[in-house]
């Protein structure tokens, strides 16, 4: 039986963690290399993006109010066999090297 790997399992390790970001002039925040659009009404304001691992989304807070939920970008969404996983991380490393 082949070993299956869940490339999104890391989410569980950061569940409920919050990241503070300031909404840019286009109404989006950046986390990692991904953009998350919040809306023009949030330009210049600070928000917290809280990891909700089980729903695979960020819960976006402004002060003590949830303003939006956005799906976490870049997830694989399924378990992979060893060969598939190796190919995936190889491609990600090559992409990263090209962008550096």
N, CA and C atoms as a LAMMPS dump frame, in Angstrom:
ITEM: TIMESTEP
0
ITEM: NUMBER OF ATOMS
300
ITEM: BOX BOUNDS ff ff ff
-5.0000000000000000e+02 5.0000000000000000e+02
-5.0000000000000000e+02 5.0000000000000000e+02
-5.0000000000000000e+02 5.0000000000000000e+02
ITEM: ATOMS id mol type element x y z
1 1 1 N 0.843 -1.179 0
2 1 2 C 0 0 0
3 1 3 C 0.891 1.246 0
4 2 1 N 0.672 2.155 -0.953
5 2 2 C 1.518 3.352 -1.027
6 2 3 C 1.199 4.332 0.1
7 3 1 N 2.22 5.018 0.53
8 3 2 C 2.079 6.028 1.571
9 3 3 C 1.438 7.277 0.979
10 4 1 N 0.423 7.806 1.654
11 4 2 C -0.207 9.049 1.215
12 4 3 C 0.25 10.195 2.109
13 5 1 N 0.46 11.329 1.497
14 5 2 C 0.936 12.515 2.199
15 5 3 C -0.094 13.621 2.02
16 6 1 N -0.437 14.287 3.12
17 6 2 C -1.357 15.423 3.055
18 6 3 C -0.527 16.703 3.063
19 7 1 N -0.324 17.331 1.9
20 7 2 C 0.521 18.521 1.843
21 7 3 C -0.079 19.745 2.54
22 8 1 N -1.348 19.672 2.915
23 8 2 C -1.997 20.789 3.6
24 8 3 C -2.077 20.594 5.116
25 9 1 N -1.498 19.529 5.616
26 9 2 C -1.596 19.207 7.045
27 9 3 C -0.96 20.264 7.95
28 10 1 N -0.023 21.023 7.413
29 10 2 C 0.636 22.071 8.189
30 10 3 C -0.361 23.068 8.768
31 11 1 N -1.523 23.189 8.137
32 11 2 C -2.538 24.117 8.639
33 11 3 C -2.899 23.837 10.095
34 12 1 N -2.962 22.566 10.457
35 12 2 C -3.331 22.204 11.829
36 12 3 C -2.344 22.765 12.85
37 13 1 N -1.082 22.875 12.463
38 13 2 C -0.054 23.392 13.376
39 13 3 C -0.192 24.895 13.62
40 14 1 N -0.863 25.594 12.71
41 14 2 C -1.014 27.046 12.857
42 14 3 C -2.479 27.453 13.05
43 15 1 N -3.334 26.49 13.356
44 15 2 C -4.752 26.782 13.571
45 15 3 C -4.916 27.86 14.64
46 16 1 N -5.747 28.826 14.361
47 16 2 C -6.077 29.951 15.259
48 16 3 C -4.983 31.024 15.33
49 17 1 N -3.875 30.816 14.649
50 17 2 C -2.826 31.835 14.648
51 17 3 C -3.314 33.048 13.862
52 18 1 N -2.918 34.232 14.333
53 18 2 C -3.342 35.47 13.681
54 18 3 C -2.153 36.216 13.09
55 19 1 N -2.412 36.825 11.943
56 19 2 C -1.413 37.626 11.245
57 19 3 C -1.998 39.02 11.022
58 20 1 N -1.288 40.047 11.459
59 20 2 C -1.753 41.425 11.294
60 20 3 C -1.243 41.955 9.957
61 21 1 N -2.152 42.552 9.208
62 21 2 C -1.797 43.153 7.925
63 21 3 C -2.56 44.46 7.752
64 22 1 N -1.968 45.359 6.96
65 22 2 C -2.62 46.626 6.623
66 22 3 C -3.129 46.515 5.192
67 23 1 N -4.398 46.848 4.99
68 23 2 C -4.976 46.778 3.643
69 23 3 C -4.319 47.828 2.747
70 24 1 N -3.911 47.391 1.57
71 24 2 C -3.222 48.254 0.617
72 24 3 C -4.217 49.155 -0.114
73 25 1 N -3.696 50.006 -0.976
74 25 2 C -4.536 50.966 -1.7
75 25 3 C -5.548 50.304 -2.631
76 26 1 N -5.331 49.033 -2.946
77 26 2 C -6.283 48.305 -3.799
78 26 3 C -7.301 47.507 -2.977
79 27 1 N -7.266 47.651 -1.654
80 27 2 C -8.223 46.953 -0.796
81 27 3 C -7.838 45.527 -0.467
82 28 1 N -6.596 45.156 -0.763
83 28 2 C -6.136 43.782 -0.522
84 28 3 C -5.039 43.762 0.535
85 29 1 N -4.865 42.599 1.133
86 29 2 C -3.742 42.359 2.037
87 29 3 C -2.899 41.244 1.429
88 30 1 N -1.642 41.215 1.819
89 30 2 C -0.733 40.187 1.333
90 30 3 C -0.309 39.317 2.502
91 31 1 N -0.328 38.017 2.28
92 31 2 C 0.176 37.07 3.271
93 31 3 C 0.99 36.05 2.495
94 32 1 N 2.271 35.965 2.811
95 32 2 C 3.164 35.175 1.972
96 32 3 C 3.254 35.891 0.629
97 33 1 N 3.054 35.158 -0.428
98 33 2 C 3.061 35.768 -1.764
99 33 3 C 1.659 35.844 -2.35
100 34 1 N 0.657 35.695 -1.505
101 34 2 C -0.738 35.663 -1.965
102 34 3 C -1.47 36.939 -1.566
103 35 1 N -2.346 37.382 -2.454
104 35 2 C -3.176 38.554 -2.205
105 35 3 C -4.59 38.11 -1.859
106 36 1 N -5.173 38.797 -0.895
107 36 2 C -6.547 38.526 -0.473
108 36 3 C -7.314 39.84 -0.504
109 37 1 N -8.305 39.915 -1.375
110 37 2 C -9.081 41.143 -1.527
111 37 3 C -10.12 41.249 -0.419
112 38 1 N -10.126 42.391 0.25
113 38 2 C -11.084 42.636 1.325
114 38 3 C -12.157 43.64 0.916
115 39 1 N -11.773 44.632 0.151
116 39 2 C -12.708 45.671 -0.277
117 39 3 C -12.124 47.055 -0.048
118 40 1 N -12.581 48 -0.831
119 40 2 C -12.06 49.37 -0.762
120 40 3 C -12.294 50.027 0.597
121 41 1 N -13.334 49.605 1.299
122 41 2 C -13.628 50.224 2.602
123 41 3 C -12.566 49.922 3.656
124 42 1 N -11.664 48.982 3.364
125 42 2 C -10.639 48.605 4.341
126 42 3 C -9.268 49.191 4.03
127 43 1 N -9.154 49.989 2.962
128 43 2 C -7.875 50.597 2.582
129 43 3 C -7.288 51.365 3.767
130 44 1 N -6.015 51.068 4.058
131 44 2 C -5.297 51.763 5.124
132 44 3 C -5.588 51.276 6.529
133 45 1 N -6.495 50.328 6.67
134 45 2 C -6.848 49.822 7.997
135 45 3 C -6.126 48.508 8.279
136 46 1 N -5.853 48.281 9.554
137 46 2 C -5.217 47.041 9.975
138 46 3 C -6.273 45.983 10.263
139 47 1 N -5.971 44.762 9.855
140 47 2 C -6.864 43.627 10.095
141 47 3 C -6.036 42.453 10.61
142 48 1 N -6.705 41.52 11.242
143 48 2 C -6.101 40.257 11.663
144 48 3 C -6.645 39.159 10.772
145 49 1 N -5.771 38.336 10.242
146 49 2 C -6.188 37.155 9.495
147 49 3 C -5.932 35.955 10.395
148 50 1 N -6.988 35.302 10.818
149 50 2 C -6.887 34.155 11.722
150 50 3 C -7.05 32.866 10.927
151 51 1 N -6.112 31.947 11.092
152 51 2 C -6.169 30.663 10.394
153 51 3 C -7.289 29.806 10.979
154 52 1 N -8.184 29.362 10.109
155 52 2 C -9.229 28.396 10.477
156 52 3 C -8.891 27.126 9.694
157 53 1 N -8.112 26.26 10.326
158 53 2 C -7.545 25.097 9.638
159 53 3 C -8.601 24.165 9.057
160 54 1 N -9.629 23.871 9.814
161 54 2 C -10.6 22.873 9.366
162 54 3 C -11.421 23.338 8.169
163 55 1 N -11.691 24.633 8.09
164 55 2 C -12.441 25.157 6.941
165 55 3 C -11.509 25.677 5.849
166 56 1 N -10.2 25.629 6.112
167 56 2 C -9.171 26.038 5.155
168 56 3 C -9.388 27.47 4.669
169 57 1 N -9.582 28.348 5.643
170 57 2 C -9.8 29.747 5.304
171 57 3 C -9.188 30.652 6.363
172 58 1 N -9.079 31.937 6.011
173 58 2 C -8.716 32.962 6.977
174 58 3 C -9.997 33.647 7.412
175 59 1 N -10.143 33.811 8.711
176 59 2 C -11.228 34.621 9.25
177 59 3 C -10.612 36.004 9.444
178 60 1 N -11.169 36.999 8.773
179 60 2 C -10.599 38.341 8.808
180 60 3 C -11.341 39.177 9.851
181 61 1 N -10.566 39.677 10.805
182 61 2 C -11.105 40.472 11.915
183 61 3 C -10.642 41.915 11.777
184 62 1 N -11.527 42.829 12.136
185 62 2 C -11.147 44.23 12.287
186 62 3 C -11.663 44.608 13.66
187 63 1 N -10.738 44.846 14.555
188 63 2 C -11.037 45.006 15.987
189 63 3 C -11.682 43.713 16.488
190 64 1 N -12.902 43.762 16.995
191 64 2 C -13.514 42.541 17.543
192 64 3 C -14.636 41.998 16.657
193 65 1 N -14.621 42.386 15.381
194 65 2 C -15.69 41.99 14.465
195 65 3 C -15.133 41.212 13.271
196 66 1 N -15.779 40.104 12.944
197 66 2 C -15.412 39.354 11.738
198 66 3 C -15.978 40.111 10.544
199 67 1 N -15.096 40.47 9.602
200 67 2 C -15.559 41.223 8.437
201 67 3 C -15.649 40.375 7.172
202 68 1 N -14.925 39.259 7.162
203 68 2 C -14.91 38.44 5.95
204 68 3 C -14.232 37.108 6.239
205 69 1 N -14.515 36.143 5.39
206 69 2 C -13.811 34.859 5.391
207 69 3 C -13.301 34.645 3.975
208 70 1 N -12.027 34.288 3.864
209 70 2 C -11.44 34.063 2.537
210 70 3 C -10.7 32.732 2.537
211 71 1 N -10.858 31.983 1.475
212 71 2 C -10.165 30.708 1.351
213 71 3 C -8.659 30.904 1.288
214 72 1 N -7.921 30.011 1.922
215 72 2 C -6.459 30.083 1.901
216 72 3 C -5.978 29.614 0.534
217 73 1 N -5.236 30.471 -0.129
218 73 2 C -4.753 30.174 -1.481
219 73 3 C -3.523 29.279 -1.436
220 74 1 N -3.328 28.521 -2.496
221 74 2 C -2.131 27.706 -2.641
222 74 3 C -2.192 26.33 -2.014
223 75 1 N -3.36 25.938 -1.516
224 75 2 C -3.489 24.605 -0.925
225 75 3 C -3.681 23.567 -2.023
226 76 1 N -3.289 22.346 -1.74
227 76 2 C -3.411 21.261 -2.717
228 76 3 C -4.817 20.663 -2.683
229 77 1 N -5.354 20.47 -1.494
230 77 2 C -6.732 20.012 -1.367
231 77 3 C -6.952 18.516 -1.406
232 78 1 N -5.886 17.747 -1.484
233 78 2 C -6.026 16.286 -1.492
234 78 3 C -4.715 15.632 -1.081
235 79 1 N -4.816 14.39 -0.645
236 79 2 C -3.613 13.625 -0.314
237 79 3 C -2.935 13.192 -1.609
238 80 1 N -1.622 13.052 -1.534
239 80 2 C -0.836 12.66 -2.704
240 80 3 C 0.024 11.453 -2.369
241 81 1 N 0.282 10.642 -3.377
242 81 2 C 1.248 9.563 -3.228
243 81 3 C 2.646 10.161 -3.155
244 82 1 N 3.609 9.349 -2.752
245 82 2 C 4.978 9.852 -2.59
246 82 3 C 5.529 10.458 -3.874
247 83 1 N 5.327 9.787 -4.994
248 83 2 C 5.859 10.279 -6.267
249 83 3 C 5.203 11.603 -6.657
250 84 1 N 3.892 11.697 -6.464
251 84 2 C 3.175 12.94 -6.784
252 84 3 C 3.646 14.079 -5.881
253 85 1 N 3.821 13.771 -4.606
254 85 2 C 4.257 14.788 -3.651
255 85 3 C 5.666 15.271 -3.992
256 86 1 N 6.546 14.347 -4.322
257 86 2 C 7.909 14.706 -4.704
258 86 3 C 7.894 15.616 -5.929
259 87 1 N 7.069 15.294 -6.913
260 87 2 C 6.953 16.119 -8.119
261 87 3 C 6.445 17.52 -7.763
262 88 1 N 5.463 17.583 -6.882
263 88 2 C 4.892 18.87 -6.463
264 88 3 C 5.945 19.755 -5.805
265 89 1 N 6.683 19.22 -4.844
266 89 2 C 7.663 20.057 -4.144
267 89 3 C 8.841 20.419 -5.052
268 90 1 N 9.136 19.561 -5.994
269 90 2 C 10.186 19.851 -6.973
270 90 3 C 9.771 21.05 -7.841
271 91 1 N 8.527 21.03 -8.311
272 91 2 C 8.012 22.127 -9.131
273 91 3 C 7.95 23.428 -8.335
274 92 1 N 7.547 23.344 -7.074
275 92 2 C 7.493 24.538 -6.227
276 92 3 C 8.888 25.118 -6.022
277 93 1 N 9.878 24.262 -5.817
278 93 2 C 11.258 24.719 -5.623
279 93 3 C 11.786 25.387 -6.889
280 94 1 N 11.464 24.821 -8.049
281 94 2 C 11.911 25.409 -9.315
282 94 3 C 11.263 26.773 -9.54
283 95 1 N 9.988 26.877 -9.223
284 95 2 C 9.28 28.154 -9.359
285 95 3 C 9.894 29.19 -8.431
286 96 1 N 10.162 28.801 -7.207
287 96 2 C 10.77 29.702 -6.225
288 96 3 C 12.149 30.171 -6.698
289 97 1 N 12.931 29.261 -7.251
290 97 2 C 14.271 29.606 -7.73
291 97 3 C 14.198 30.604 -8.892
292 98 1 N 13.216 30.424 -9.774
293 98 2 C 13.053 31.345 -10.909
294 98 3 C 12.633 32.734 -10.44
295 99 1 N 11.85 32.812 -9.387
296 99 2 C 11.344 34.092 -8.896
297 99 3 C 12.356 34.83 -8.026
298 100 1 N 13.405 34.157 -7.616
299 100 2 C 14.422 34.789 -6.749
300 100 3 C 15.372 35.647 -7.546
